[in-house]
Amino acid sequence: MIQVIDAVFENGRFTPLAALSLRERQRVKIAFVTSDELTAAEDLPVQGLALLAENSPAYVFLADPREDVYSLQDGEPVA
């Protein structure tokens, strides 16, 4: 499960700004974007979303050859 939370980095540690539903000592991976990189219109920049998708186990199934269901013979040429 991927969650986006707000946190503060202080004294070498990330401190969430809201309660999390995690087990004590549960390991997580953290991908972060500093607030000065965000615009008012976005929660997470496109590059951040792409990085999360690239490193997320959610898309591992796409490496399975059985998922490659299209070939060059599919569809029609675009003129």
C-alpha positions as CSV (number, residue, x, y, z in Angstrom):
1,M,0.0,0.0,0.0
2,I,1.3,3.5,-0.9
3,Q,0.4,6.4,1.3
4,V,1.3,10.0,0.9
5,I,1.8,11.8,4.2
6,D,3.3,15.1,5.5
7,A,6.3,14.8,7.7
8,V,9.0,16.9,9.2
9,F,12.7,16.0,9.2
10,E,14.3,16.9,12.5
11,N,17.3,15.6,14.4
12,G,18.0,12.9,11.7
13,R,14.4,11.5,11.8
14,F,11.2,11.9,9.9
15,T,8.2,12.7,12.1
16,P,4.8,12.3,10.6
17,L,2.4,15.2,11.1
18,A,-0.6,12.8,11.4
19,A,-1.2,9.5,13.0
20,L,-0.3,6.4,10.9
21,S,-1.9,3.0,11.0
22,L,1.4,1.0,11.1
23,R,2.6,-1.7,13.5
24,E,5.3,-0.7,15.9
25,R,8.8,-1.2,14.2
26,Q,7.2,-1.9,10.9
27,R,9.6,-1.3,8.0
28,V,8.6,1.1,5.3
29,K,10.3,2.7,2.3
30,I,10.1,6.4,2.1
31,A,10.1,8.5,-1.1
32,F,10.0,12.2,-0.3
33,V,9.6,15.5,-2.1
34,T,10.6,18.7,-0.3
35,S,7.7,21.2,0.0
36,D,9.7,23.8,-2.0
37,E,9.5,21.5,-5.0
38,L,5.7,21.5,-5.0
39,T,3.4,24.0,-6.5
40,A,0.1,25.0,-5.0
41,A,-1.7,22.9,-7.7
42,E,0.0,19.6,-7.1
43,D,0.4,17.2,-4.2
44,L,3.2,15.2,-5.8
45,P,5.1,16.2,-9.0
46,V,4.9,13.9,-12.1
47,Q,8.5,12.9,-11.6
48,G,7.7,11.8,-8.0
49,L,4.7,9.7,-9.2
50,A,6.8,8.1,-11.9
51,L,9.6,7.3,-9.4
52,L,7.0,5.7,-7.0
53,A,5.5,3.7,-9.9
54,E,9.0,2.6,-11.1
55,N,10.0,1.3,-7.6
56,S,6.6,0.1,-6.4
57,P,6.0,-3.7,-6.3
58,A,2.5,-3.0,-7.5
59,Y,3.7,-3.2,-11.2
60,V,6.0,-6.2,-10.9
61,F,3.4,-8.4,-12.7
62,L,4.0,-6.4,-15.9
63,A,7.4,-8.2,-16.2
64,D,5.6,-11.5,-16.8
65,P,5.6,-12.3,-20.5
66,R,2.0,-13.4,-20.3
67,E,1.0,-9.8,-19.6
68,D,2.4,-8.7,-23.0
69,V,-0.9,-9.3,-24.9
70,Y,-0.3,-6.9,-27.8
71,S,1.8,-7.4,-30.9
72,L,2.8,-5.3,-33.9
73,Q,-0.1,-7.0,-35.8
74,D,-2.7,-5.6,-33.4
75,G,-4.6,-2.4,-34.3
76,E,-4.5,-0.3,-37.4
77,P,-1.7,2.0,-38.7
78,V,-2.1,5.7,-37.8
79,A,-2.0,7.8,-41.0
